[in-house]
């Protein structure tokens, strides 16, 4: 049946609740949960004060509204079907899968927990880690998913993975030890500055509209990294597994990469597709270097190893030889 809070009490439900959970006053009532709640939890106007997920599997079958949702055990595994509204905090490294999205901020607080966002869903808020650096995992499970705020503003996350096919949008700044392109159909667009290494475990696409501070490794996957005009990759672009794999595309002018390209193994393709200056100061190895814009003015300081192909009437100056 329905659980209703008329005062600010605490209920520990280790076997779940068949029914809804309501409260007569906003920000009132604490639910310690293991198991399934078959009905809704709170409402937009009358949210619980806290929902705490303890050890074991838990499920929220409908919408859930609370001031705070806390992952309190490393073995907590929560699946939320409906929209969650409220702040999510981690005091242990458990997991939440939000198949209906989240309206609220997330703080891993130095715990290496996991928050997975379902296909077509949005995190309306920021994803932060106010504790020790490189903790917390954000997983995009499907396409047309996004986060409206920033990622890792206080300290970087451990991992952000793009595991779904289709468009995924990251409009704010993002900091993580690793950004993983984990689906060959992933098309990731990052509007803000990205800080961290980009790793490819599948041949998806990552577009950095505001630059990257970190290294890129295609790791034998024929993925694509697009760098917008006026932006810089502050790091190396590599392919750590044997073969010519990975495409680096310069979309505009006044773009550069500060490190080397293809130091371990060559890339498949480096394309200069924008009009204006593009600078490659380090050594560069790729099966093909393509001059793809008649206004491209490419200056390569280091040795270039690979075939230079012109699909437009641009200019390449090889100061280190070819």
Secondary structure, 3 states (H helix, E strand, C coil): CCEEECCCCEEEECCCECCCEEECCCCCCEEEEEEEECCCECCCCCCEEEEEEEEEEEEECCCEEEEEEEECCCCEEEEECCCEEEEEEECCCCEEEECCCEECCEECCCCCCEEEECCCCEEECCEECCCCCCCCEEEECCCCEEECCCECCCCCEEEEEECCCEEEEECCCEEEEEEEECCCCEEEEECCCEEEEEEECCCCEEEECCCEECCEECCCCCCEEEECCCCEEECCEECCCCCCCCEEEECCCCEEECCCECCCCCEEEEEECCCEEEEECCCEEEEEEEECCCCEEEEECCCEEEEEEECCCCEEEECCCC
